[in-house]
Amino acid sequence: MKNTTKGNYKAILAYITFIGLIIAYVLNMDDKDKFVSYHIKNMFGLVILLFISTTFFEGNYILQYLGQLVWVVTFFMWVFSLLMAITGKTKGIPIISELFQKWFKFLD
């Protein structure tokens, strides 16, 4: 589905650092846009994955390798999601985006 509303810049802003995510959330509070909410929840999940990759995978070499692997995979998911926001689509990462939408309903 392609988005034709003015919310594109808010959705793109959500993917520009954690601060951009907060700003997009605040801007979306007044006039709720489902497209923007979708991308806010998606980025929130990606931020959590990045936090997990840097926090919980410390210790021995194998855990550090797994953490780096999770970080790289999350980075590519972020690039894909950003491109979907730029093109105005609500297509997300298979399975993961649907889970993010279900888990983070409080961000609506």
SULPEVEN-V679506 format. One record per backbone hydrogen bond with DSSP energy under -0.5 kcal/mol. NH is the residue of the N-H (numbers start at 1). CO is the residue of the C=O. If there is no record, write none. Layout:
nh = (NH	NH)
co = (CO	CO)
This chain:
nh = (3	8	9	11	12	13	14	15	15	16	17	20	21	22	23	24	25	26	27	28	29	29	30	31	32	37	38	39	40	41	42	43	44	45	46	47	48	49	50	51	52	53	54	55	56	57	64	65	66	67	68	69	70	71	72	73	74	75	76	77	78	79	80	81	82	83	84	85	86	87	88	88	89	90	96	97	99	100	101	102	103	104	105	107	108)
co = (88	5	6	7	8	9	10	11	12	13	15	16	17	18	19	20	21	22	23	24	25	26	26	27	30	33	34	35	36	37	38	39	40	41	42	43	44	45	46	47	48	49	50	51	52	52	60	61	62	63	64	65	66	67	68	69	70	71	72	73	74	75	76	77	78	79	80	81	82	83	84	85	84	1	94	93	95	96	97	98	99	100	102	104	105)
